């Protein structure tokens, strides 16, 4: 049985894989409890990430990052 990568499973959960890949994962999950558990954990993780409230970095942080980038570009010249 094929081993699926985390990336393949995430694409499957986001319904962003090919129909062939989707069918292969569904068939494998029907027979493989470990794969079914991995899918469950990933699905739960996605739900938790979707609930997170993200905030933008502070203006001070952005200025520091841009300053560092400008200095790095100057050094490369």
Secondary structure, DSSP 8 states (H G I E B T S, - for coil): -----HHHHHHHHTT-S-HHHHHHHHHHHHH-HHHHHHHHHHHHHHHHHHH-------HHHHHHHHHHHHHHHHHH-
